[in-house]
Amino acid sequence: MAERPDYAKPMVGWYDPPQLLRTGALVLVSQQFALHGDNREIQALAAPHSDAADYSKLDEVWIDFVADCGDGWNSTYAVASEVGKEKLELTLDEKDVVLHRGSILIFGGDLVYPTPAGQGYDDRLLKPYSAAFAKPQHRPDVWALPGNHDWYDSLSGFRRLFCTDEDFGPWQSRQRTSYFAIKLPHQWWLFGVDVQLLHDIDHRQLEYFEAVLKQVGEQDRVILVCAEPYWVEYITQPVGSSRYIKSLLQTLREKIGDDRLRLAVAGDLHYYQRLSAKDPQRHLVTCGTGGAFLHPTHAASPQSFPSGYGEEACFPIARKSRRLTRGNIFFLFRNPLFGIVPGFVYLLVAWTTGINIGETFGRVQIGELGLVGIREFWQAIHIGVQSAILSPIGVAIYAMIFAGFIVFTQSKSKMFRWWAGSLHSLAHVLVGFFIFWGVSYICMTVLGLVPKSITQYLIAGALIFPAAWIGGSIVMGLYLWIALNVFGEHANESFSALRVQDWKGFLRMKICSDGSLDIYFVGIERVPRRWKKEATAPEAGGPEHWIPHDSAAKPAKIVDYATIERSPAIVKAAGSV
């Protein structure tokens, strides 16, 4: 019989009212902490500033990269179970390929959603990965970078899990700070940087990597791993800094140099994309597919790519990503609890402005809206406008509604924020007006209730709240759908509402004995929704192992492949499979 463990969590409901409040509060508090205090400075006091983990004696090494995990059980465990297998037997260009489990696992940020609080890391990350690991003969190492969600508790949970003597489940944790350098075989290096919440490294961290760079030869090559893709427009400048001031991360990249920096890998955006230089000698890989909700791949314009780079592969492809956006039309069903917010706001507006309908302000008599039918449409509009602008409380509430939606509208264009936010709020106001009008008509004309009586208010409130629940949710979903597909805005808000748990995967790299670097992206189009315990009993004290029990699930496959040859001048890259 299909089951799942007790600690298995669903995808985070980002539009559930309690989650909306928690997220908003955490973002405000953490941003202020990031500006006025930096945990990385404290870490540096206890950490050596010139050492790098040394794997250079190995003839070859496999490295796994996973980022943006710890959201829902199905998506996180589906990736973890593939990462944990001793080897994957897959096909590439109709040839059989064996990909061995990485002896190094790199977590690339945002390891738990929505926050690290309480049992977050244990239930959403540690337990799934411990259960997925298939009886190792020798334990591999794990290295981790924090993302913005890991920073929401000032990194206390992250450091407890990865920066102490405690191991991460079956993996051995070897780091002592939230950033690290690794010396790899055949003149390869891996630098893992912590960009905190401000999209930048700190001075102590820069000093650490400057010390390590003294050991890096001119012919050596570097893999730069980051929790955010610094080449994407919205991350090009650190928060709170002048656009005329060069970031410390940019300083580090310049010190590494284009000749040595051959591959940059990052998470944060929840899809896979590989950009390659025109030579092509360098690659920029975004791989935030470890378990979090999907982000759209069709929203990015080629004009936003770094100069000299073009897209070689993405997962899912843009056509499928655009089709998934249609799910916002069914926002009400995907985010049923969100309706509490418009239900409460619409009801509050109806209550405050509705009290004034039918009353006299100076020489102005406001008509009773509930006595006006559909044939008197413009009269009803006139009554509604009068009730809004003649009430100081009503004017204040409408002003806050418009301001709130303008703030909600995320765009680099101020003009778009103003007119899109205004139109969005106007749509809610109009829907709210028609709901209030219809309910007032039912109460007064159809049921014959006395205007402004307690009975009329109770019945009207009982009808307005559910109608607003539905109407406000539909308006929100349509707005997100149009904003993304027509204007390319609200990518995060649109797809967090969809809570897509499919299109997941991870990066598996191999430094070969000849010094070349193979890069594979292993993708899963549809993760299992049903699981069952493995028939064999777990080891003493070990977690139960779960295997898929879902015929509709899709097997893992190699979606993209590229090779950087030993010679700096020769780079071969294969397109998307």
MARZA-9035 format. One line per field, with one value per residue (C-alpha): x, y, z; residue number from 0. Coordinates in nm, 2 decimals, decimal comma, padded with zeros to 4 digits. Layout:
xx <- [X	...]
yy <- [Y	...]
zz <- [Z	...]
num <- [NUM	...]
// end
This chain:
xx <- [00,00	00,13	00,23	00,46	00,65	00,47	00,72	00,65	00,54	00,34	00,46	00,46	00,14	00,29	-00,04	-00,19	-00,25	-00,03	00,25	00,21	00,24	00,54	00,72	00,67	00,79	01,10	01,20	01,18	01,37	01,64	01,70	01,76	01,99	02,18	02,24	02,35	02,51	02,69	02,73	03,01	03,23	03,19	03,26	03,59	03,73	03,73	03,83	04,17	04,21	04,43	04,33	04,14	04,01	04,24	04,11	04,39	04,55	04,25	04,28	03,91	03,62	03,24	03,07	02,69	02,53	02,18	02,01	01,67	01,54	01,34	01,00	00,76	00,84	00,76	01,00	01,28	01,28	01,26	01,58	01,74	01,67	01,85	02,14	02,17	02,19	02,54	02,52	02,27	02,25	02,11	02,14	02,30	02,27	02,14	02,45	02,45	02,61	02,69	02,70	02,85	02,73	02,93	03,20	03,14	02,79	02,75	02,43	02,39	02,16	01,79	01,80	01,47	01,14	00,98	01,22	01,47	01,26	01,18	01,20	01,25	01,59	01,52	01,18	01,23	01,60	01,79	01,53	01,46	01,83	01,90	01,62	01,72	02,09	02,14	02,37	02,71	03,04	03,22	03,07	03,10	03,15	02,90	02,96	02,68	02,62	02,33	02,06	01,83	01,59	01,88	01,97	01,62	01,74	02,08	02,23	02,20	02,03	02,26	02,57	02,43	02,38	02,69	02,96	03,01	03,14	02,80	02,76	02,47	02,31	02,52	02,74	03,05	03,04	03,39	03,33	03,35	03,23	02,95	03,20	03,48	03,75	03,82	04,13	04,04	04,24	04,42	04,45	04,08	03,95	03,60	03,51	03,19	03,09	02,82	02,64	02,41	02,10	02,27	02,39	02,75	03,04	03,20	03,56	03,67	03,55	03,73	04,05	04,00	03,97	04,26	04,48	04,36	04,42	04,79	04,80	04,61	04,83	04,78	04,69	04,45	04,08	03,81	03,45	03,26	02,95	02,71	02,36	02,24	02,32	02,52	02,48	02,11	01,99	01,81	02,13	02,38	02,41	02,42	02,13	02,18	02,50	02,56	02,56	02,90	03,06	03,20	03,07	03,32	03,20	03,29	03,63	03,68	03,57	03,82	04,10	04,02	04,01	03,81	04,09	04,07	03,69	03,54	03,22	02,98	02,70	02,42	02,07	01,80	01,60	01,41	01,48	01,78	01,95	02,30	02,44	02,76	03,01	03,03	03,38	03,25	03,50	03,29	02,95	02,70	02,46	02,15	02,03	01,78	01,58	01,64	01,28	01,13	00,84	00,92	01,02	00,93	01,19	00,99	01,01	01,38	01,46	01,79	01,86	01,90	02,18	02,54	02,72	02,87	02,66	02,36	02,13	02,22	01,96	01,68	01,44	01,15	01,16	00,99	00,68	00,60	00,68	00,43	00,17	00,21	00,13	-00,23	-00,27	-00,30	-00,65	-00,73	-00,56	-00,87	-00,83	-00,45	-00,45	-00,79	-00,69	-00,58	-00,95	-00,95	-00,76	-00,98	-01,29	-01,19	-01,08	-01,39	-01,61	-01,43	-01,47	-01,83	-01,90	-01,72	-01,86	-02,19	-02,28	-02,29	-02,50	-02,85	-02,72	-02,69	-02,36	-02,44	-02,67	-02,57	-02,81	-02,65	-02,90	-02,97	-02,77	-02,98	-03,29	-03,12	-03,14	-02,93	-03,13	-03,01	-02,64	-02,50	-02,70	-02,55	-02,20	-02,28	-02,40	-02,08	-01,85	-02,03	-02,02	-01,64	-01,53	-01,76	-01,63	-01,29	-01,26	-01,35	-01,10	-00,82	-00,91	-00,91	-00,58	-00,42	-00,56	-00,40	-00,08	-00,06	-00,10	00,16	00,40	00,31	00,39	00,75	00,92	01,24	01,01	00,85	00,59	00,48	00,46	00,23	-00,01	-00,01	-00,06	-00,33	-00,52	-00,48	-00,63	-00,90	-01,00	-01,04	-01,24	-01,48	-01,53	-01,59	-01,84	-02,04	-02,04	-02,16	-02,43	-02,56	-02,57	-02,74	-03,00	-03,07	-03,11	-03,32	-03,52	-03,55	-03,57	-03,72	-03,49	-03,47	-03,16	-02,88	-03,06	-02,87	-03,04	-02,94	-02,58	-02,55	-02,70	-02,50	-02,18	-02,25	-02,29	-02,02	-01,73	-01,76	-01,83	-01,52	-01,32	-01,40	-01,39	-01,07	-00,89	-01,00	-00,88	-00,54	-00,49	-00,58	-00,35	-00,05	-00,13	-00,14	00,15	00,38	00,27	00,21	00,46	00,72	00,67	00,58	00,77	00,82	00,47	00,30	00,48	00,49	00,11	00,12	00,33	00,46	00,65	00,77	01,06	01,33	01,68	02,05	02,39	02,64	03,00	03,31	03,67	03,81	04,16	04,26	04,17	03,85	03,53	03,20	02,88	02,55	02,21	01,98	01,62	01,28	00,98	00,72	00,81	00,62	00,32	00,30	00,56	00,60	00,85	01,13	01,06	01,39	01,43	01,65	01,98	01,97	01,89	01,87	01,57	01,31	01,39	01,11	01,07	00,83	00,49	00,34	00,30	00,26	00,60	00,88	01,22	01,53	01,71	02,01	01,86	02,18	02,55	02,87	03,24	03,53	03,84	04,18	04,33	04,21	04,15	03,93	03,58	03,31	02,94	02,65	02,30	02,00	01,89]
yy <- [00,00	00,35	00,56	00,84	00,92	01,12	01,41	01,45	01,80	01,94	02,23	02,55	02,76	03,10	03,27	03,13	03,44	03,32	03,25	03,58	03,76	03,55	03,60	03,97	04,00	03,78	03,98	04,31	04,19	04,00	04,28	04,52	04,27	04,23	04,60	04,65	04,31	04,04	03,68	03,62	03,86	03,66	03,33	03,47	03,53	03,16	03,03	03,01	03,23	03,05	02,68	02,49	02,14	01,92	01,65	01,71	01,37	01,19	01,08	01,17	01,30	01,32	01,63	01,67	02,02	02,06	02,39	02,52	02,21	02,14	02,26	01,97	01,60	01,47	01,71	01,71	01,34	01,26	01,46	01,32	00,96	01,01	01,19	00,91	00,62	00,47	00,51	00,62	00,42	00,66	00,73	01,02	01,05	00,69	00,57	00,41	00,63	00,55	00,85	00,76	00,92	01,23	01,19	01,56	01,70	02,08	02,24	02,57	02,77	02,79	02,45	02,48	02,65	02,86	02,92	02,73	02,77	02,48	02,14	02,30	02,16	01,83	01,75	01,92	01,84	01,62	01,34	01,31	01,30	01,05	00,82	00,85	00,75	00,39	00,21	00,36	00,17	00,49	00,82	01,12	01,48	01,76	02,13	02,39	02,75	02,95	03,12	03,40	03,16	03,01	03,36	03,42	03,30	03,47	03,14	02,97	02,66	02,64	02,65	02,39	02,15	02,22	02,41	02,19	01,84	01,70	01,51	01,57	01,23	00,99	01,27	01,40	01,78	01,94	02,31	02,56	02,87	02,95	02,98	02,76	02,67	02,32	02,21	01,95	01,72	01,83	02,20	02,26	02,46	02,52	02,84	02,85	03,21	03,33	03,64	03,67	03,88	04,17	03,98	04,03	03,88	04,06	04,19	03,90	03,65	03,84	03,82	03,45	03,39	03,63	03,41	03,10	03,26	03,28	02,90	02,90	02,89	03,09	02,77	02,65	02,67	02,77	02,66	02,94	02,83	03,09	03,09	03,34	03,38	03,71	03,73	03,79	04,15	04,17	04,06	04,28	04,53	04,47	04,59	04,93	05,02	05,28	05,17	05,35	05,12	04,79	04,49	04,27	03,97	04,14	04,22	03,85	03,75	04,00	03,85	03,50	03,63	03,52	03,28	03,08	03,12	02,85	02,76	02,95	02,75	02,90	02,83	03,08	03,06	02,74	02,60	02,48	02,70	02,69	03,00	02,95	03,20	03,24	03,08	02,87	02,85	02,94	02,84	03,00	02,75	02,82	02,50	02,57	02,25	02,07	02,07	02,42	02,54	02,59	02,93	03,01	02,98	03,18	03,51	03,59	03,78	03,70	04,07	04,02	03,76	03,87	04,01	03,73	03,45	03,26	03,00	02,65	02,46	02,51	02,29	02,31	02,45	02,79	02,66	02,42	02,69	02,93	02,66	02,60	02,97	02,90	02,74	03,09	03,11	02,84	03,04	03,00	02,62	02,62	02,87	02,83	03,00	03,32	03,42	03,50	03,82	03,97	03,84	04,04	04,35	04,36	04,32	04,59	04,83	04,74	04,80	05,14	05,28	05,11	05,28	05,61	05,50	05,65	05,92	06,30	06,49	06,86	06,90	06,57	06,27	05,94	05,69	05,35	05,11	04,81	04,98	05,03	04,75	04,66	04,90	05,19	05,09	05,44	05,56	05,27	05,38	05,73	05,61	05,40	05,69	05,93	05,69	05,64	06,00	06,16	05,94	06,03	05,67	05,54	05,76	05,64	05,28	05,31	05,50	05,22	04,96	05,14	05,19	04,83	04,70	04,94	04,82	04,46	04,52	04,41	04,57	04,76	05,00	05,26	05,34	04,97	04,96	05,26	05,18	04,80	04,84	05,09	04,88	04,57	04,76	04,92	04,57	04,46	04,78	04,72	04,35	04,46	04,72	04,48	04,22	04,49	04,61	04,26	04,16	04,49	04,44	04,09	04,21	04,52	04,46	04,08	04,00	04,34	04,39	04,73	04,92	04,94	04,72	04,46	04,18	04,34	04,38	04,02	03,87	04,10	04,02	03,65	03,68	03,94	03,74	03,42	03,62	03,83	03,51	03,38	03,71	03,84	03,51	03,51	03,87	03,79	03,48	03,67	03,96	03,72	03,54	03,86	04,02	03,73	03,62	03,97	04,19	03,94	04,06	03,88	03,56	03,46	03,56	03,38	03,05	03,04	03,05	02,75	02,54	02,32	02,03	01,88	01,97	01,90	01,78	01,83	01,89	01,60	01,69	01,48	01,58	01,31	01,16	01,35	01,68	01,75	01,85	01,67	01,85	01,66	01,79	01,51	01,61	01,46	01,59	01,45	01,35	01,07	01,16	00,82	00,62	00,30	00,16	-00,05	-00,42	-00,47	-00,35	-00,04	-00,07	-00,04	00,31	00,41	00,58	00,40	00,40	00,50	00,40	00,54	00,38	00,61	00,48	00,84	00,95	01,00	00,85	01,07	01,14	01,34	01,67	01,86	01,78	01,98	01,91	02,15	01,99	01,98	02,24	02,59	02,66	02,37	02,35	02,12	02,16	01,94	02,09	02,00	01,64]
zz <- [00,00	-00,09	00,21	00,30	00,62	00,89	00,85	00,48	00,40	00,11	-00,11	00,09	00,05	-00,02	-00,05	00,27	00,50	00,79	00,55	00,38	00,72	00,82	00,49	00,50	00,85	00,79	00,48	00,67	00,97	00,78	00,54	00,83	01,00	00,67	00,66	01,02	01,12	00,93	01,07	00,82	00,99	01,32	01,14	01,00	01,34	01,42	01,07	00,90	00,60	00,37	00,38	00,11	00,12	-00,09	-00,32	-00,58	-00,52	-00,67	-01,03	-01,10	-00,89	-00,92	-00,79	-00,73	-00,71	-00,57	-00,48	-00,37	-00,20	00,12	-00,01	-00,06	00,02	-00,33	-00,52	-00,26	-00,21	-00,58	-00,63	-00,32	-00,42	-00,75	-00,59	-00,33	-00,57	-00,60	-00,98	-01,25	-01,57	-01,83	-02,20	-02,38	-02,76	-02,77	-02,58	-02,24	-01,98	-01,61	-01,37	-01,03	-00,71	-00,63	-00,37	-00,31	-00,27	-00,30	-00,17	-00,35	-00,12	-00,01	00,15	00,33	00,27	00,39	00,68	00,89	01,20	01,43	01,25	00,91	00,83	00,99	00,83	00,49	00,42	00,65	00,69	00,31	00,22	00,50	00,38	00,02	00,06	-00,06	00,19	00,11	00,12	00,20	00,30	00,07	00,18	00,18	00,14	00,16	00,08	00,24	00,04	00,15	00,32	00,51	00,63	00,78	01,12	01,10	00,98	01,32	01,18	00,88	01,10	01,33	01,04	00,83	01,02	01,32	01,39	01,33	01,00	00,75	00,76	00,57	00,43	00,61	00,67	00,66	00,64	00,93	00,75	00,51	00,22	00,12	-00,14	-00,27	-00,46	-00,72	-00,94	-01,26	-01,18	-01,10	-00,81	-00,67	-00,49	-00,29	-00,20	00,04	-00,09	00,22	00,16	-00,01	-00,32	-00,23	-00,03	00,26	00,31	00,53	00,27	-00,01	00,20	00,24	-00,14	-00,21	00,01	-00,16	-00,51	-00,42	-00,46	-00,79	-01,09	-01,41	-01,60	-01,33	-01,38	-01,14	-01,08	-00,90	-00,70	-00,58	-00,42	-00,67	-01,05	-01,04	-01,42	-01,40	-01,41	-01,07	-00,89	-01,07	-00,79	-00,41	-00,21	-00,05	-00,25	-00,52	-00,88	-00,91	-00,65	-00,77	-00,57	-00,38	-00,57	-00,90	-00,75	-00,67	-01,03	-01,17	-00,95	-01,07	-01,43	-01,74	-01,85	-01,52	-01,45	-01,68	-01,50	-01,27	-01,11	-00,90	-00,77	-00,65	-00,98	-00,98	-01,32	-01,52	-01,78	-01,93	-02,10	-02,30	-02,44	-02,81	-02,82	-02,64	-02,35	-02,05	-01,91	-01,67	-01,52	-01,32	-01,15	-00,87	-00,93	-00,60	-00,48	-00,46	-00,67	-01,04	-01,19	-01,55	-01,82	-02,08	-01,90	-01,96	-02,27	-02,47	-02,44	-02,06	-02,11	-02,03	-02,33	-02,54	-02,40	-02,55	-02,41	-02,49	-02,29	-02,04	-01,85	-01,89	-02,24	-02,28	-02,46	-02,17	-01,92	-02,09	-02,09	-01,72	-01,65	-01,75	-01,41	-01,26	-01,41	-01,14	-00,87	-00,65	-00,64	-00,61	-00,32	-00,15	00,17	00,00	-00,04	00,33	00,25	-00,02	00,18	00,48	00,29	00,07	00,37	00,56	00,26	00,22	00,59	00,62	00,29	00,31	00,63	00,44	00,16	00,20	00,43	00,37	00,35	00,36	00,07	-00,10	-00,05	-00,13	-00,27	-00,14	-00,36	-00,27	-00,42	-00,76	-01,02	-01,32	-01,55	-01,34	-01,39	-01,41	-01,12	-00,91	-01,02	-00,92	-00,57	-00,53	-00,62	-00,39	-00,10	-00,15	-00,19	00,07	00,35	00,50	00,62	00,27	00,10	00,34	00,29	-00,09	-00,08	00,12	-00,12	-00,42	-00,24	-00,13	-00,49	-00,62	-00,36	-00,45	-00,82	-00,86	-01,16	-01,25	-01,44	-01,20	-01,47	-01,49	-01,11	-01,10	-01,38	-01,34	-00,96	-01,01	-01,27	-01,04	-00,74	-00,96	-01,07	-00,71	-00,63	-00,92	-00,83	-00,47	-00,58	-00,80	-00,52	-00,27	-00,51	-00,58	-00,22	-00,12	-00,39	-00,27	00,09	00,03	-00,29	-00,30	00,07	00,17	00,46	00,63	00,51	00,77	01,01	01,21	01,01	00,68	00,78	00,91	00,60	00,37	00,55	00,52	00,15	00,08	00,24	00,03	-00,29	-00,22	-00,14	-00,49	-00,68	-00,52	-00,59	-00,95	-01,00	-00,85	-01,07	-01,39	-01,30	-01,24	-01,57	-01,77	-01,60	-01,67	-02,02	-02,16	-01,98	-01,84	-01,49	-01,16	-01,25	-00,88	-00,76	-01,06	-01,02	-00,64	-00,67	-00,90	-00,66	-00,94	-00,79	-01,12	-01,35	-01,09	-01,11	-01,02	-01,17	-01,18	-01,28	-01,33	-01,34	-01,56	-01,55	-01,86	-01,68	-01,87	-01,70	-01,79	-01,69	-01,68	-01,59	-01,47	-01,49	-01,38	-01,57	-01,33	-00,97	-00,80	-00,59	-00,42	-00,24	-00,04	00,21	00,07	00,15	00,32	00,68	00,73	00,91	01,29	01,38	01,02	00,84	00,64	00,26	00,03	-00,34	-00,60	-00,63	-00,90	-01,26	-01,39	-01,27	-01,52	-01,48	-01,45	-01,77	-01,90	-02,02	-02,09	-02,13	-02,19	-02,18	-02,10	-02,24	-02,07	-02,31	-02,22	-02,59	-02,66	-02,53	-02,67	-02,57	-02,67	-02,68	-02,48	-02,51]
num <- [0	1	2	3	4	5	6	7	8	9	10	11	12	13	14	15	16	17	18	19	20	21	22	23	24	25	26	27	28	29	30	31	32	33	34	35	36	37	38	39	40	41	42	43	44	45	46	47	48	49	50	51	52	53	54	55	56	57	58	59	60	61	62	63	64	65	66	67	68	69	70	71	72	73	74	75	76	77	78	79	80	81	82	83	84	85	86	87	88	89	90	91	92	93	94	95	96	97	98	99	100	101	102	103	104	105	106	107	108	109	110	111	112	113	114	115	116	117	118	119	120	121	122	123	124	125	126	127	128	129	130	131	132	133	134	135	136	137	138	139	140	141	142	143	144	145	146	147	148	149	150	151	152	153	154	155	156	157	158	159	160	161	162	163	164	165	166	167	168	169	170	171	172	173	174	175	176	177	178	179	180	181	182	183	184	185	186	187	188	189	190	191	192	193	194	195	196	197	198	199	200	201	202	203	204	205	206	207	208	209	210	211	212	213	214	215	216	217	218	219	220	221	222	223	224	225	226	227	228	229	230	231	232	233	234	235	236	237	238	239	240	241	242	243	244	245	246	247	248	249	250	251	252	253	254	255	256	257	258	259	260	261	262	263	264	265	266	267	268	269	270	271	272	273	274	275	276	277	278	279	280	281	282	283	284	285	286	287	288	289	290	291	292	293	294	295	296	297	298	299	300	301	302	303	304	305	306	307	308	309	310	311	312	313	314	315	316	317	318	319	320	321	322	323	324	325	326	327	328	329	330	331	332	333	334	335	336	337	338	339	340	341	342	343	344	345	346	347	348	349	350	351	352	353	354	355	356	357	358	359	360	361	362	363	364	365	366	367	368	369	370	371	372	373	374	375	376	377	378	379	380	381	382	383	384	385	386	387	388	389	390	391	392	393	394	395	396	397	398	399	400	401	402	403	404	405	406	407	408	409	410	411	412	413	414	415	416	417	418	419	420	421	422	423	424	425	426	427	428	429	430	431	432	433	434	435	436	437	438	439	440	441	442	443	444	445	446	447	448	449	450	451	452	453	454	455	456	457	458	459	460	461	462	463	464	465	466	467	468	469	470	471	472	473	474	475	476	477	478	479	480	481	482	483	484	485	486	487	488	489	490	491	492	493	494	495	496	497	498	499	500	501	502	503	504	505	506	507	508	509	510	511	512	513	514	515	516	517	518	519	520	521	522	523	524	525	526	527	528	529	530	531	532	533	534	535	536	537	538	539	540	541	542	543	544	545	546	547	548	549	550	551	552	553	554	555	556	557	558	559	560	561	562	563	564	565	566	567	568	569	570	571	572	573	574	575	576]
// end
